């Protein structure tokens, strides 16, 4: 009598995640290699996460606790939210966060639209001097942003957009790296599929909607998330273009904490956490669609 006949299901033997001695499966690491890989990952994780945990712990500690103990204590003895309350009493956090949100949403929309259109043109269309256009896009990646800061400010000022959120938004409306990322994604679409759609009478917008868009949504999610993070975290450009504190974005407004509370790193840490937590929550909510979209690579009919 078999296990199936008795009503029991037999689980297949568990496969080892590492290569056993004498095994010819070279795709699996040895036991020592597996241990070393996870040890390296834990080390990198500690280096990446520890500064965040220390900053969060500092923001929750009271004035009586020493934040410079060694080894550092990540669990506050008496957690308090007084540092966060002091941040809200010092600067209009909600107003500054609203300004950053407006700039971030606008940056996401324009980068997704223009990068998709540019990537479609550079990745799928054939035209003269195409390599020149690609060379220009690549060359912009080699120039540090500080080099073009003066020219950007003069351009924004000549347009009458200095000291406005439009002036903060305009230079980041489309980024060369996003156009190149979308170009790479569009190149993965088989040309035969686009040619067949053209023969069937599909125009450019129809090809973009029904063929290109379903196959580049993964890269679009990457572009959108990185564009928002870049706009939200940007400090130097808003600091240059904005002179009225009423128009400050959140990162620029946080500089008041460094000047008014230079001797109180707890309040500065609380302000840093306020600016950082929305990004963490956004990625935590969208990571499912982010990684799922990145994995999408097949052409969908």
N, C-alpha and C positions, 0 to 999 in steps of 0.2 A: 504494500500500500504506500503510495507516494504522499508527499507532504500536501500536494494540491488536493488529493482525494480526501484527506483528513480535515480539510478546511483551513489549514495553516499555510501562510505564505512564507516562502524561504527567501530571505534577503541575500543578495549577492555578496560575496566576500568583499570587505572593505579594501580599497586599493591604497597602497602606501603612497604618500606624497613625495617620497624620495626613492632613489635608486638603491636597491639592495645589492649586496655583494654577488658578483657573478652575473648580474642582469645586464642585458645589452640595450636597455632602453636609455639612450643618451639624452632624450628629451627631459628626463627628470634629474634633478640635482642629487648629489650624494647626501648622506645624513649630515656630514660636516658642512657641506655647502648650504644646505637648507637652514641649519642653525646659524651659520654666519650671515645668511641673507636676512633672516628675521632679526638678528642682533643689530645689523646695520640699519634696518628699518626702524627699530626701536630707538636707536641713537639719533637718527634724523628726526624722528617724531619728538623726542625730548628737546632737541635744539629748536624746533619750530614752535612747539606748544608752550615750553617753559616761560618765555618772555610774556606771552599772553596771560598765563596763569598768575605770574608774579604781578603784572599790572592790575589784573582784576582783584587780586588779594590786597594790593596796596590801596586800591580805591575803597575797600570795605573796612580798612583799619582805622581806628581812632587815633587821636593825637598822643595817647599814652603808650602806644605800641611802637616798638623799634622796627622800622621796615628794612633796616640794613643788617639784620642778624645773619650770621653764617654758622651752619647752613640755614638758608632762608626758610621761614615758616610761611607756608602757603595758606594755612587755615587761620583766619583771624581769631584772636581770643575772644573779642567782643565785637562781632560784626555790626556795622552802623552804616546808614545811608545819609549821614550828615554831609559827607563830601559831595554826593550827588545833588543834595538840596542846595549846597553852596554854589554849585555850578549854575543851577537854574536861577538862583538869586542874582548871580553876577552878569550873565549874558542871556539874551532872549533865544534860548535854544530852539524853541519851536519855530520861530520865524526864520532863523538861520538854516534849520533843517529843511524847511519848506523851500527856501531858495535853492539849496543843494538838490532837492528832489526835482524841482522844475528843470534845472540845468541837466540833471541826469536823465530824466525822461526824454527831453528834447534831443540829447546826444544819442540816446539809444535809437530813437525813431529815424533820425537822419542817417546815422551810420548803417542801420539795417537796410534802408531804402537805397541810398547812394552806393554803398559797398556792394549790394546785390546787383544793381544795374551795371556798375563798373566791372564787377567780376564776371558777369555774363558776357559783356562786350569783349573783355580781354581773354576770357577762357574759351569762348565758343565761336566768336566771330573772326573773320579774316579781313584785314584791311592793311593798307600800306603804312609803314613806319610804326607798326605795332611794337616792335622791339624797342623803339625809342621811348614810347610811352611807358613800357615796363621798366626801362632803365631809369626813367625819371622817378617812378614810384620807388624803385629800389634805392636810388641815391638819397631820397628824403629820409630813409631809415638810418643813413650813416651820419646825418647832421644832428647834433644834440639840440634839444628843444630850446636851451638857453641861447643858442646862436641866433635864432629867429625871433627871440622875445621882443627886441626893439622894433623890428619891422612889423610884427604882429600888432604891437601896441599903436604904432603910428597909423597902420591901416584902420584899426578899430576906431581910433580917435578921429581920423578923417571922415569916417562914416557917421560920426556923431553918436557912437555907441559906448564911449568911455563912461565908466562908473554906472553901467547898467548890466543886468543879467544877460541881455542879448550879447553884449561884448564878451562876457565870460563864455557863453555858449558857442559863438561863431567859429573860433579857431578849431574847436574839436568836433565840428559838425560831421566831418568825415575824416578818417585816419587812413593813411596809406597802407598800414599793415593790415587793416580790415579789408581793404580792396584786394590786396594780394591773397589774403586767406580765402575770400570768396572766389577769386580767380582759380585758386587751386581746387576748390570744391566743384566749381563748374566744369573744370577740365575732366573730372571723373565721370561726367555724364557722356555716354557713348554718342558720338556724332551721328551715327546711323539713326538713333532715336529722334534727334532734332530734325534731321533731314526728312525722315518719314512724316513727321508732323508738318513740315513745310509743304511737302508734296500733297498732303491731305487738306491744305488750305489754311493752316493755322498761322495767325500773324504773330508778331513778336510778343505782344502781351499775353496771348493765349499760350505760347510756348513757355513764357516765364511762369505763368500761373499753374499750368497743368503738368509740366515736365521739370522745369528747373526748380521751382520752389519746393516740391515734395522731396527732392533729392539733396537740397542744401540746407534744410531746416536744422540739421545738426550743427553745421558751421554758423548758421545764423544765431543759434542760441549762445555759441561761444562769443561771437562778436557782440551780441547784446549785453551779455553779462560783463564782459571785460570793458565795454564802453561805459556802462553805468558805474562800475567800480572806479575807472579812471576819472570820470567826471566828479564822482562823490569825494574821492580822496585828493583831488587836485588842490594844491595850496599856492604854488608860486604864481601861476597866471591870475587867479582871482585876486591875489594880494597886489599885483601890479595894476590891474585894470580898475579895481574898485577903490574908491577913496571915501565914500560915505558909509559909515558903520551900519546904517539902516539897510544897506544892500548886501552886506557880507553873506558869504556862504558859511556853512558850519565849520569847515576846517580853518578858515580865516578868522572866524569869530573866536575860535578856541585860543588864539594867540593872547587874548586878554587874560587868560588863566596863567600863562607863563609870566606875564608882566605884573599882574596883581598878586599872584600867589607863588612867587619864585621860591619862597622858603617853605612851601607846603606842597610837596610832590603828591600828596594824597589827593588833593583837589585836582591837580593836573592829570593824575591817573584816572580819576572819575570822568573828567572831560574826554579823555582819550577813549575810554570805554563807551561813552555815549555816542561818539562818532563812529566807533567800530562795530558795535553790536548790530545796527541795521544791516550792514554788509553781511555779517555772519548769518543773521536770520534769513536774509534774501537767498543766500547760497544754500542754506539748509532746506528751504522750501522748494527751490528750483533745481536742486541737484539731480533729482530723479529724471526730469525732462532734459537736463543738461547732458548727463552721461548717456541717456537713451538716445538723444538726438545725435551725439557724436558717433555712436555705433551705427547709425543708419547710413548705409552706403550703396544699397542696391537700387536700381531703377524701378520705380513703381509705375504700373500702367493704370 
